[in-house]
Amino acid sequence: MYLEQLKRDSSVKGWGVWFVILRENNQVIGDIGFKGKPNDRKTVEIGYGIIPAAQNKGFATEAVQGLIDWAFSSGQVEKVIAECLEDNVASIRVLELEKPFK
């Protein structure tokens, strides 16, 4: 779906799904991405998923941090939002990043 969007509108480049890959063996352990390009308020929503065997090892936190850094460095984003279920303690921890973003 993302590739079809990219063919129609090159400005969506980067605002779709990215893979989370282990450096040591190039194994895909999840995905992360934006739910579309930034809106008119310069806000973008992020989402992610990590396979169960790779959860609770900091991979989601590292991936979210990297993608948020990328979004802010684009000059097109002033706010990144995300949501998760209120009982998803692991995702809440990931989304409570310690580093402030600007």
N, C-alpha and C positions, 0 to 999 in steps of 0.2 A: 504494500500500500504506500509506504513512504517513497519508494523509488518512483512510483507513478506520480505522486505529488511533486517530486523533484523534477521530473520531466516537464510538468506543466508550469512550475514556479521555482526557479533556481534560488529564490530568497529563503526557501525552507531548509537549505543546506545547513546541516549541523543541528537543526531543531527537531530531529527525529530520534530514533533509537540508536544507541551505541552499545557495543558489547563490553562486558567486564571479563577480562582475560587474565589468567595467571601468567606472570612474567616467566616463571621457571619452566613451564611446559606448553605455553600457548593454549591451555584449555579454557574454553568459554565456561564461566561459572555463573553468568547472569547477564542481565541487560539493564540499561538505565537510559533515560532520555527525557525529552520534553514533550509535552502534549500539545505540540504546535509551536509556531514561532511567537515571539513576544506580541502582546496585544497593544492597543493604542495607549495604555497606561504604563507601558514598558515592564509588564509583568509576564512571567512565564511559569508554568507549572511543571514540576519534575516528578518522575515516578521511577521505580526500580524494583528489581527482583533478583534474588541470589538463590542458587540451588541449595537445598538443605545441607548437603555435605560441606558447604563453604560458609555457612552462616555462623555468626558469633565469632568471627575472626578479624573483623575490622574492614573487610572488603567493601561492604556497602558504604561505610563511613568514608573511606578513601575515595570511592567512586563518586559519591554525592559531592564531597568537597571539591574534587577535580572538576566536575561538570559545573558546579556553581561558580568556581573561579573562572572557568571558560566563558560562562554566560556574562558575568560582569565585565570581563575584559573585552567583550564584543562591542561595548558601547551602546548596545540596544536594550539593555536590561537594567532596571533599578530595583526590581523586587522579584524574588523567587518564592513560589508557594508550593506546598505539598500537603497531602492529607493521608491519614491512615486510620485504621479502626482504633477506637479508644482503648481496646484491650491488647493491642499489638505493641507490647513493651519494647521489643527489640527495635522496631521502626521508630518509635518515639525517641529512643536513645540516639539513633542515627540522625534524626531531624533536629535534635537539640545540640547543634554544633557549638563548640566552644569559641571558635574564631568569629569575630564580627565581620560582616561583609559590607562593602561599599561599592 
